[in-house]
Amino acid sequence: MPAPSFAHLARLTDDTGLFEHARNATVRREHGYCTDDVARGLVVTSREPDPPDAVLQLAECYLTFLTHAQDDSGAFHNRLGHSAVEIRP
């Protein structure tokens, strides 16, 4: 069985997180990021038994995003605008 490709996941990810929407391989930045999708990205990358460095970098990015999205009470903000400053409930 061939190793899974993470190329599309990498294309949908920037240094902040995994974008919520894309049109084929083109990211739709106006929609920003969604905590649910970033968490799914973390699950997928974490399940790779022997991840290459590129997959580890994706997992680190997603974990950093989720840490940022969690507030002091432990709840999570669901959306983050592309500006990476605007957090929407």
N, C-alpha and C positions, 0 to 999 in steps of 0.2 A: 504494500500500500504506500503510495507516495506521501511525503510529508505535506501538511497543509500549507497553503500560501497565505501569508498575511499582507500581501501587497495592497489589496483593496482597502483593508482596514487602515493600513499606513497612509494611503492616499487621503482618507477621510479624517485623519488626525493631524493637528498642528501642535505647537508647543503648549497649548492650553488644555486640549482634550479632543474628544471624538465629536465631530459635528453631528447634529441631529438629522439633517436632511442633505441629500445629494440628488442630482439628476445625472444618472449613470455614474461617471467618474468625476463629475464636477460638483464640488462642495457648494451648498447654498448657505453662505455665511450669514445671510439675513435672518436665518432661523436660529442661529446660535447653537448652544449645547444643551443636552438634556441629561440629567443625572441618571435616569434609567438606562439610557443608551451607553453612557460611559461605564456604568456598573457592569453592563453586559459585556462590554469590551474587556473589562478587567477579568471577568469570569473566563472568557475565551482564552485570553493570553495566559492566565494562571493555570489553565488545564494542560498546557503544553508541557510534556514530560521533560524535554531537554531543549528549552528555548534558546534560540540564537540571541545575540546581543540586541538586534533590532526589535525582537518581541519583548525582551526585558525592558527596553526603553519605552515601548508602548504601555506595558503594565505599570511602570513607574509614573508615566504621565497620567494615566487613568486614576491611579491611587492618589496622586497629588491633587488632581481635580476634585475627587470625592472628599478628601480631607478639607479642602477649601470650601466645598459646598455644605459642609456640616456646621451647624451653628453651635453656640455654647450649651444649649439644652440637649443636644444630641440629634435634633431633627435636621433634615436635609432640605435645602432649597432645590426645587425641581429644575429650574432653568437658569442658564447663564447666557447673557448676550455676548455677541462676538467681541465687544469692546473689552471683555473680561473684567469689567468693573460693575456692570449692571447685573445684579442678581434679582431674578423675578421669582415670586412665590409660586 
